[in-house]
Each structure stands twice: as structure tokens, then as C-alpha cells.
Amino acid sequence: MAPTTQNRPHVIDSKAALEKLLAEHDRVLVEFHTEGCTICASMEPVLGAVAKATDVPVVTMNPRDDSVLVEEYDVRSVPKLLLFEDGELTKTKEDGFVPVDDVRQFLGES
């Protein structure tokens, strides 16, 4: 199920699901996270607020679910935000906890 207008982030679990999503939307915000990461957990309400406030689909995924993603997107720490535009990765952010306004600025929607 691909996200449309949403109130919370959509969870995906594979490179194939990510590629399908990127083909369906002009812009997509992806957060890579891992289980047990407290900073990642603290990002959940932030991403929910961003999903409600913007028309950009917000998805979360554990890159360990499809290990090729770890290498392909150079995941060295989590949470990691990735902004895709027209199917291409345009920006990344690996700054730990990121407030709502900073995520919206990252999206260019401040």
C-alpha cells in the first residue's frame, strides 16, 4: 500500500517497496531506523507531524530488513533521513534527533 495523504509515516521493509514508492511519487522522505534505537523512537512523533503538515509521503524502514540498502545508501548511523525527488536521492541528514521545523526545512517546506 503506497502512502497518499497520511496522518503518520508508512512502514516499508524492502528495496523493492522503496523503488515502487519512488516510482509513484515525485518526492518521498525516508527515515532509516533500527529497533531499540531511542533517538529513532523519539523521531516517530516528529515524522507523524511532518506527514500531517506536508504532502510529501513519509516512510520509515529498518535498512537491516533488506541489507543491500545499508551499503547502497551508506547507512553509518540512525536515524538517517533521505529525501528523494523524481526517484533520485537529493539530500541526506544524519544528525540524530531532528525537530519538526528542521525536517520541514530539510524538505524545503519551512
C-alpha positions as CSV (number, residue, x, y, z in Angstrom):
1,M,0.0,0.0,0.0
2,A,1.6,3.3,-1.1
3,P,1.1,6.3,1.1
4,T,-1.1,9.2,-0.1
5,T,-2.4,11.9,2.2
6,Q,-1.5,10.4,5.5
7,N,-1.5,11.2,9.2
8,R,1.5,9.1,10.0
9,P,4.6,7.6,8.4
10,H,4.1,4.4,6.3
11,V,6.4,1.5,7.1
12,I,8.1,-0.4,4.3
13,D,10.6,-3.3,4.5
14,S,12.4,-3.8,1.3
15,K,14.3,-2.2,-1.5
16,A,11.5,-3.3,-3.9
17,A,8.9,-1.5,-1.8
18,L,11.1,1.6,-1.7
19,E,11.6,1.6,-5.5
20,K,7.9,1.2,-6.1
21,L,7.1,4.1,-3.8
22,L,9.8,6.3,-5.6
23,A,8.2,5.5,-8.9
24,E,4.7,6.5,-7.7
25,H,5.6,9.9,-6.0
26,D,7.6,13.0,-7.1
27,R,9.1,13.4,-3.6
28,V,9.5,11.0,-0.7
29,L,11.0,11.4,2.7
30,V,12.5,8.1,4.1
31,E,13.8,7.6,7.6
32,F,16.1,4.7,8.2
33,H,15.9,3.4,11.8
34,T,16.7,0.3,13.8
35,E,14.9,-1.5,16.6
36,G,16.0,-0.4,20.0
37,C,17.3,3.0,18.9
38,T,15.9,5.5,21.4
39,I,16.6,8.5,19.2
40,C,14.8,6.8,16.3
41,A,11.8,6.2,18.6
42,S,11.8,9.9,19.5
43,M,11.6,10.8,15.8
44,E,8.2,9.0,15.5
45,P,6.1,11.9,16.6
46,V,8.2,14.3,14.5
47,L,7.7,12.3,11.4
48,G,4.0,12.0,12.2
49,A,3.7,15.8,12.4
50,V,5.6,16.2,9.1
51,A,3.3,13.6,7.5
52,K,0.3,15.6,8.6
53,A,1.7,19.0,7.6
54,T,3.1,18.3,4.2
55,D,2.0,16.4,1.0
56,V,5.3,14.6,0.9
57,P,4.9,10.8,1.6
58,V,6.9,9.9,4.8
59,V,8.1,6.4,5.2
60,T,10.2,4.6,7.7
61,M,12.2,1.4,7.3
62,N,14.9,-0.6,9.0
63,P,17.7,-0.9,6.4
64,R,18.6,-4.2,8.0
65,D,15.4,-5.7,6.7
66,D,17.0,-5.5,3.2
67,S,20.7,-5.4,3.9
68,V,21.6,-4.2,0.4
69,L,20.2,-0.8,1.5
70,V,22.9,-0.4,4.2
71,E,25.6,-0.3,1.6
72,E,23.7,1.4,-1.2
73,Y,22.7,4.4,1.0
74,D,25.9,4.3,3.1
75,V,24.0,3.9,6.4
76,R,26.5,4.5,9.2
77,S,24.2,5.8,11.8
78,V,20.5,6.1,12.5
79,P,18.2,7.8,12.3
80,K,19.1,8.8,8.8
81,L,16.7,10.9,6.7
82,L,16.8,10.7,2.9
83,L,14.9,12.9,0.5
84,F,14.2,11.5,-2.9
85,E,13.0,13.8,-5.8
86,D,11.9,12.2,-9.1
87,G,13.3,8.9,-7.9
88,E,16.8,10.3,-7.2
89,L,18.4,10.8,-3.8
90,T,18.9,14.5,-3.4
91,K,19.7,15.0,0.3
92,T,20.6,13.1,3.5
93,K,20.7,14.1,7.1
94,E,22.3,12.1,9.9
95,D,22.1,14.5,12.8
96,G,20.3,12.4,15.5
97,F,17.1,13.9,16.7
98,V,15.7,16.5,14.3
99,P,12.8,18.8,15.3
100,V,9.7,19.2,13.1
101,D,10.7,22.6,11.8
102,D,14.1,21.3,10.8
103,V,12.7,18.4,9.0
104,R,10.3,20.7,7.1
105,Q,13.2,22.9,6.2
106,F,15.1,19.8,5.0
107,L,12.1,19.2,2.7
108,G,12.1,22.8,1.6
109,E,8.7,23.4,3.2
110,S,9.6,25.7,6.1
